[in-house]
Amino acid sequence: MDWSWWTRRCVLPCLCVACLAGIVSGCRKEEGKSEAAAAVVPRAAVATVKRGPVAKNLTVAGEFIPFQEVELHAKVAGFIRRINVDIGDKVRTGQVLATLEVPELTAQVTGAEAGVRHSQEEILLAKSQVARAEADHNSLHMAAERLKQAAAARPGMIAQQELDDAEAKDAASEAQVAVAKSTVAAQQQQMDVAKAEQLHYSSLADYSRITAPFDGIVTWRYADTGALIQAGTSNAGSMPVVKVAEVKILRLRIPVPESLAGYVSDGDAADVHVQATGDHFTGKVVRTTGALDRETRSLQVEVDVPNAKSSLTPGMYADVMLTIAGSLHALTVPVDAVDRETSGASVLVVNGSGVVERRAVRVGLETPETVQILDGVREGEHVVVGNLSSFTPGQHVDAQPSVMAVVAGKEE
């Protein structure tokens, strides 16, 4: 048998078919491996770091309180002779609200006035004594001078004893003038004391009239005619007479939580809605306590509200929305992109090669949808949104825009 012919006709074709089958099988295996490898790369929903407006709003209940409110006490003890107001009465600055009767005080004022008049009479008497002393001194002084001149013109004509007596009387009269003038000064000082005493008792007499310190309304009345009132200056437990409040301007006091206290500043806008009256208006923060209340751990913030028509009443509540901070060009990411760990906040950034990187970030204002990023990422970078625990740094991912990010972009 011719084996060479058999080999060419049968064996070689079979070998070729087997080789082709092996090559096709190998290609299919390589394609399967590449498809499997492609299937291993997970998809990651990402959002773009971008700039936009962000603001922090706080909605909280506030309470209206009077701009000023004071309980008026008597400064002297006495009986109420007349009370001129009742609750709800409007009062003006300086208006007499009540008058006390203090009999012993009247006697003291009369005595002090008499003391002043007595001092005035004593001064007049002392001044007349000064005038008489000066007249005597002038007479004796002139007599002594004449004797000196005569003795000088004719030596030996005037005895030396007579000259000495004249000079002594001149000096004594001069001393009497000085004494009289000192008496006048002492009497004037005594009159100053008497006037001070008179002013003291006159002031106490004025205190027997209780007056309004400012324009307002009487919110409470504690005493009636004939009631004995103790002096508020000497008795800590003394009963006030009336309470007066200024209500033409009200303070809307708002508690701000500790976490947001650092963002509040004067001039922040406040949107106010009063459910009891239906009033709706805007205002501004005008003052804060500057320190947290130790019991409530909140910062007390006030908005001044004009109330010329008295439509608002102290004690009413209002719903207040405070815009306490904001920026028109803040760097923001979705809330779900921030991983809040014990060591600090971070985000997962997908770089241009599709590799995940963990970045520590410093966050600022936060709204229900977005978080302001102060440091750690740049505008235009992509961060993973949601399901952050499924990705690790260095991992390759297939970055796809987040559905929420796409919807937000369309809304904008």
C-alpha positions as CSV (number, residue, x, y, z in Angstrom):
1,M,0.0,0.0,0.0
2,D,1.2,3.4,-0.8
3,W,1.3,5.2,2.6
4,S,2.4,8.5,1.3
5,W,-0.7,8.7,-0.8
6,W,-2.9,7.7,2.2
7,T,-1.3,10.4,4.3
8,R,-2.0,13.1,1.7
9,R,-5.5,12.1,1.1
10,C,-6.8,11.3,4.6
11,V,-4.5,12.3,7.5
12,L,-3.5,15.8,6.5
13,P,-7.1,17.1,6.0
14,C,-8.1,15.7,9.4
15,L,-5.2,17.5,11.1
16,C,-6.2,20.8,9.5
17,V,-9.7,20.5,10.7
18,A,-8.5,19.7,14.2
19,C,-6.3,22.8,14.2
20,L,-9.1,25.0,13.0
21,A,-11.3,23.7,15.7
22,G,-8.7,24.4,18.4
23,I,-8.2,27.9,17.2
24,V,-11.9,28.7,17.2
25,S,-12.3,27.2,20.7
26,G,-9.4,29.3,22.0
27,C,-10.9,32.5,20.6
28,R,-14.2,31.8,22.2
29,K,-12.5,31.2,25.6
30,E,-10.7,34.5,25.3
31,E,-13.9,36.3,24.5
32,G,-15.6,34.7,27.5
33,K,-12.7,35.7,29.8
34,S,-12.9,39.3,28.6
35,E,-16.7,39.5,29.0
36,A,-16.3,38.0,32.5
37,A,-13.6,40.6,33.3
38,A,-15.9,43.3,32.0
39,A,-18.8,42.1,34.1
40,V,-16.6,42.3,37.3
41,V,-16.2,46.1,37.1
42,P,-19.1,47.5,39.2
43,R,-21.1,50.5,38.3
44,A,-21.0,53.6,40.6
45,A,-23.6,56.4,40.6
46,V,-21.7,59.7,40.7
47,A,-22.5,63.4,40.9
48,T,-20.5,66.3,39.7
49,V,-19.0,68.7,42.3
50,K,-20.4,72.1,41.3
51,R,-21.0,75.6,42.5
52,G,-24.4,76.9,43.3
53,P,-26.5,78.7,45.9
54,V,-26.9,77.2,49.3
55,A,-28.7,78.5,52.4
56,K,-29.5,77.3,55.8
57,N,-33.1,77.9,57.0
58,L,-34.4,77.3,60.5
59,T,-38.1,77.0,61.3
60,V,-38.9,77.5,65.0
61,A,-41.7,78.9,67.2
62,G,-41.0,82.3,68.8
63,E,-42.9,84.2,71.5
64,F,-43.8,87.9,71.6
65,I,-42.8,89.7,74.7
66,P,-43.1,93.4,75.6
67,F,-40.3,95.7,74.5
68,Q,-40.1,96.9,78.1
69,E,-41.9,95.7,81.2
70,V,-41.5,96.8,84.8
71,E,-43.3,96.3,88.1
72,L,-43.5,99.7,89.8
73,H,-42.8,99.8,93.6
74,A,-43.2,102.6,96.1
75,K,-39.9,104.1,97.2
76,V,-41.4,105.1,100.6
77,A,-43.8,103.2,102.9
78,G,-47.3,104.5,103.1
79,F,-51.0,104.0,102.4
80,I,-52.4,104.3,98.9
81,R,-54.5,107.5,99.0
82,R,-55.6,107.2,95.3
83,I,-54.8,104.8,92.4
84,N,-55.6,106.3,89.1
85,V,-55.3,103.3,86.7
86,D,-56.5,99.8,86.1
87,I,-55.5,96.9,83.9
88,G,-55.7,97.7,80.2
89,D,-55.3,101.5,80.7
90,K,-52.9,103.2,78.4
91,V,-50.4,105.5,80.1
92,R,-48.0,108.2,79.1
93,T,-44.5,108.9,80.4
94,G,-44.6,110.8,83.7
95,Q,-48.3,110.2,84.3
96,V,-49.2,109.8,88.0
97,L,-50.5,106.3,88.5
98,A,-51.0,106.2,92.2
99,T,-50.5,108.6,95.2
100,L,-49.4,107.5,98.7
101,E,-50.3,109.1,102.0
102,V,-47.3,109.5,104.3
103,P,-48.2,111.8,107.3
104,E,-44.8,111.7,109.0
105,L,-43.1,112.6,105.7
106,T,-45.2,115.8,105.4
107,A,-44.0,116.8,108.9
108,Q,-40.4,116.1,107.9
109,V,-40.7,118.2,104.8
110,T,-42.2,121.1,106.8
111,G,-39.4,120.8,109.3
112,A,-36.7,120.8,106.6
113,E,-38.2,123.9,105.0
114,A,-38.2,125.7,108.4
115,G,-34.6,124.7,108.9
116,V,-33.7,126.4,105.6
117,R,-35.5,129.6,106.6
118,H,-33.8,129.6,110.0
119,S,-30.4,129.3,108.3
120,Q,-31.2,132.2,106.0
121,E,-32.1,134.4,109.0
122,E,-28.9,133.4,110.7
123,I,-26.9,134.4,107.7
124,L,-28.6,137.8,107.6
125,L,-27.8,138.3,111.2
126,A,-24.2,137.3,110.8
127,K,-23.8,139.6,107.8
128,S,-25.1,142.6,109.9
129,Q,-22.6,141.7,112.6
130,V,-19.9,141.8,109.9
131,A,-21.1,145.3,108.8
132,R,-21.0,146.6,112.4
133,A,-17.6,145.1,113.1
134,E,-16.2,146.7,110.0
135,A,-17.7,150.1,111.0
136,D,-16.1,149.8,114.5
137,H,-12.8,148.8,112.9
138,N,-12.9,151.8,110.5
139,S,-13.6,154.2,113.4
140,L,-10.8,152.9,115.6
141,H,-8.4,152.5,112.8
142,M,-8.9,156.2,111.8
143,A,-8.5,157.3,115.4
144,A,-5.2,155.4,115.7
145,E,-3.9,156.9,112.5
146,R,-4.7,160.5,113.6
147,L,-2.9,159.9,116.9
148,K,0.1,158.6,115.0
149,Q,0.1,161.6,112.7
150,A,-0.1,164.0,115.7
151,A,2.7,162.3,117.5
152,A,4.8,162.4,114.4
153,A,4.1,166.2,113.9
154,R,4.8,167.1,117.6
155,P,7.0,164.5,119.3
156,G,6.2,164.2,123.0
157,M,2.7,165.7,122.7
158,I,0.9,162.3,122.7
159,A,1.8,159.8,125.4
160,Q,3.1,156.5,124.2
161,Q,0.6,154.6,126.3
162,E,-2.2,156.4,124.5
163,L,-0.7,155.4,121.1
164,D,-0.4,151.8,122.1
165,D,-4.0,151.6,123.3
166,A,-5.2,153.0,120.0
167,E,-3.2,150.5,118.0
168,A,-4.5,147.7,120.2
169,K,-8.1,148.7,119.8
170,D,-7.5,148.9,116.0
171,A,-6.1,145.4,115.9
172,A,-8.9,144.0,118.1
173,S,-11.6,145.5,115.8
174,E,-9.9,144.0,112.8
175,A,-10.0,140.6,114.5
176,Q,-13.7,141.1,115.2
177,V,-14.3,141.7,111.5
178,A,-12.6,138.4,110.7
179,V,-14.7,136.6,113.4
180,A,-17.9,138.0,111.9
181,K,-17.0,136.9,108.4
182,S,-16.2,133.4,109.7
183,T,-19.6,133.3,111.3
184,V,-21.2,134.2,108.0
185,A,-19.3,131.3,106.3
186,A,-20.3,128.9,109.0
187,Q,-24.0,129.9,108.7
188,Q,-23.8,129.5,104.9
189,Q,-22.5,126.0,105.3
190,Q,-25.3,125.3,107.8
191,M,-27.8,126.5,105.2
192,D,-26.3,124.1,102.7
193,V,-26.9,121.3,105.1
194,A,-30.5,122.5,105.7
195,K,-31.1,122.7,101.9
196,A,-29.8,119.2,101.4
197,E,-32.1,117.9,104.1
198,Q,-35.0,119.7,102.5
199,L,-34.1,118.2,99.1
200,H,-34.0,114.8,100.7
201,Y,-37.4,115.0,102.2
202,S,-38.8,116.8,99.2
203,S,-37.6,113.9,97.0
204,L,-39.2,111.4,99.4
205,A,-42.4,113.4,99.0
206,D,-42.1,113.2,95.3
207,Y,-41.7,109.4,95.7
208,S,-45.2,109.3,97.2
209,R,-46.4,109.8,93.6
210,I,-45.8,106.7,91.4
211,T,-45.4,107.7,87.8
212,A,-45.1,105.9,84.5
213,P,-41.5,105.5,83.3
214,F,-42.5,105.2,79.6
215,D,-45.5,105.1,77.3
216,G,-47.3,101.7,77.7
217,I,-50.2,99.8,79.0
218,V,-51.1,98.7,82.6
219,T,-50.9,94.9,82.4
220,W,-51.6,94.2,86.2
221,R,-52.7,96.0,89.3
222,Y,-51.6,94.6,92.6
223,A,-53.0,97.1,95.2
224,D,-56.2,99.1,95.9
225,T,-57.0,102.3,97.7
226,G,-56.0,102.2,101.4
227,A,-53.5,99.3,101.0
228,L,-50.3,99.6,103.0
229,I,-47.3,99.6,100.7
230,Q,-43.8,98.9,101.9
231,A,-40.8,100.8,100.5
232,G,-39.3,98.8,97.7
233,T,-35.8,100.1,98.4
234,S,-35.7,98.6,101.9
235,N,-37.9,95.5,101.7
236,A,-37.0,92.9,99.1
237,G,-40.5,91.3,99.6
238,S,-42.4,94.5,99.1
239,M,-45.5,94.3,96.9
240,P,-45.5,96.3,93.7
241,V,-48.4,98.7,92.9
242,V,-48.8,98.1,89.1
243,K,-47.1,96.5,86.2
244,V,-46.5,98.6,83.0
245,A,-45.5,97.2,79.6
246,E,-44.4,98.9,76.4
247,V,-46.3,97.2,73.6
248,K,-46.1,99.6,70.6
249,I,-43.0,97.6,69.8
250,L,-42.7,93.9,70.7
251,R,-39.7,91.6,70.9
252,L,-40.1,88.3,69.0
253,R,-37.8,86.0,71.0
254,I,-36.6,83.0,69.1
255,P,-34.5,80.1,70.5
256,V,-31.8,78.9,68.1
257,P,-30.3,75.4,68.7
258,E,-26.7,75.1,69.8
259,S,-25.7,73.5,66.5
260,L,-26.8,76.6,64.5
261,A,-26.0,79.3,67.0
262,G,-22.7,80.1,65.3
263,Y,-24.3,81.0,62.0
264,V,-26.8,83.6,63.4
265,S,-25.9,87.3,63.0
266,D,-27.6,90.6,63.2
267,G,-29.5,91.4,60.0
268,D,-30.5,87.8,59.1
269,A,-33.9,87.7,57.5
270,A,-36.9,86.4,59.4
271,D,-40.2,85.3,57.9
272,V,-42.9,85.5,60.5
273,H,-46.4,83.9,60.5
274,V,-48.8,84.5,63.4
275,Q,-51.4,81.8,63.3
276,A,-53.6,83.5,66.0
277,T,-54.2,86.6,63.9
278,G,-53.2,85.5,60.4
279,D,-50.5,88.2,60.1
280,H,-47.6,87.4,57.9
281,F,-44.6,89.7,57.6
282,T,-40.8,89.8,57.4
283,G,-38.3,91.2,59.8
284,K,-34.6,91.1,60.7
285,V,-32.6,89.8,63.6
286,V,-31.6,92.9,65.7
287,R,-29.9,91.4,68.7
288,T,-28.8,88.1,70.3
289,T,-27.8,87.2,73.8
290,G,-24.4,86.3,72.6
291,A,-24.3,83.2,74.9
292,L,-26.2,80.0,75.2
293,D,-28.9,79.4,77.8
294,R,-27.4,76.8,80.2
295,E,-30.8,75.1,80.7
296,T,-32.1,74.9,77.1
297,R,-28.7,75.0,75.3
298,S,-30.0,77.5,72.9
299,L,-29.2,81.1,71.7
300,Q,-31.9,83.6,72.3
301,V,-32.5,85.8,69.2
302,E,-34.8,88.8,69.0
303,V,-36.7,90.5,66.2
304,D,-38.3,93.9,66.8
305,V,-41.9,94.0,65.6
306,P,-43.9,97.2,65.3
307,N,-47.3,97.0,66.9
308,A,-48.8,100.4,66.5
309,K,-52.4,99.0,66.1
310,S,-51.9,96.6,69.1
311,S,-53.0,93.7,66.9
312,L,-50.4,91.5,68.6
313,T,-50.4,90.6,72.2
314,P,-47.5,89.7,74.5
315,G,-47.5,85.9,75.0
316,M,-48.6,85.1,71.4
317,Y,-46.6,82.6,69.5
318,A,-45.4,82.8,65.9
319,D,-43.9,80.5,63.4
320,V,-40.5,81.9,62.3
321,M,-38.3,80.9,59.4
322,L,-34.8,82.3,59.8
323,T,-32.4,82.4,56.9
324,I,-29.3,82.3,59.1
325,A,-26.5,81.7,56.5
326,G,-26.0,81.3,52.8
327,S,-23.7,81.6,49.8
328,L,-24.5,82.1,46.1
329,H,-21.4,80.3,44.9
330,A,-20.8,77.5,47.3
331,L,-19.1,74.3,46.3
332,T,-21.7,71.6,46.9
333,V,-22.2,67.8,46.7
334,P,-25.4,65.7,47.4
335,V,-26.0,64.7,51.0
336,D,-25.6,61.0,50.1
337,A,-22.1,61.6,48.9
338,V,-20.7,62.5,52.3
339,D,-19.5,59.6,54.5
340,R,-19.6,60.8,58.2
341,E,-17.1,58.8,60.1
342,T,-15.8,59.2,63.7
343,S,-12.6,60.6,62.3
344,G,-14.3,63.2,60.1
345,A,-16.3,63.6,56.9
346,S,-15.0,62.2,53.6
347,V,-16.2,61.5,50.0
348,L,-15.3,58.9,47.4
349,V,-13.9,60.6,44.2
350,V,-13.8,58.8,40.9
351,N,-10.7,60.0,39.0
352,G,-10.3,60.2,35.2
353,S,-9.1,56.6,35.1
354,G,-12.2,55.3,36.8
355,V,-10.4,54.6,40.1
356,V,-12.0,55.4,43.4
357,E,-10.1,57.8,45.8
358,R,-11.1,58.6,49.4
359,R,-10.9,62.3,50.2
360,A,-11.2,63.9,53.6
361,V,-13.4,67.0,53.3
362,R,-14.4,69.9,55.5
363,V,-18.2,70.6,55.4
364,G,-20.1,73.8,55.8
365,L,-23.8,74.5,55.5
366,E,-26.1,71.6,55.0
367,T,-29.6,71.5,53.5
368,P,-31.9,68.4,53.1
369,E,-30.4,67.9,49.6
370,T,-26.9,69.3,49.5
371,V,-23.8,69.8,51.6
372,Q,-21.4,72.7,51.2
373,I,-17.8,71.5,50.9
374,L,-15.2,74.0,52.1
375,D,-12.1,72.0,51.4
376,G,-11.1,68.6,50.0
377,V,-12.5,68.5,46.4
378,R,-12.5,70.6,43.3
379,E,-15.2,71.8,41.0
380,G,-16.0,69.4,38.2
381,E,-14.8,66.2,40.0
382,H,-17.1,63.3,40.3
383,V,-18.1,61.8,43.7
384,V,-19.9,58.5,44.4
385,V,-23.5,59.0,45.6
386,G,-25.1,56.4,47.9
387,N,-24.0,52.9,48.8
388,L,-20.6,54.1,49.8
389,S,-19.7,51.0,51.8
390,S,-19.7,49.0,48.5
391,F,-16.6,50.7,47.2
392,T,-13.0,50.8,48.3
393,P,-10.1,53.2,47.4
394,G,-8.2,51.9,44.4
395,Q,-11.1,50.0,43.0
396,H,-12.0,50.4,39.3
397,V,-15.6,51.4,38.7
398,D,-17.9,52.3,35.8
399,A,-19.0,55.8,36.7
400,Q,-22.5,56.6,35.7
401,P,-24.4,59.9,36.5
402,S,-26.7,59.5,39.5
403,V,-30.4,59.6,38.7
404,M,-30.9,62.1,41.5
405,A,-28.1,64.3,40.0
406,V,-29.7,64.1,36.6
407,V,-33.1,65.1,37.9
408,A,-31.6,67.9,40.0
409,G,-29.8,69.2,36.9
410,K,-33.0,69.2,34.9
411,E,-34.8,71.1,37.6
412,E,-32.1,73.7,37.7
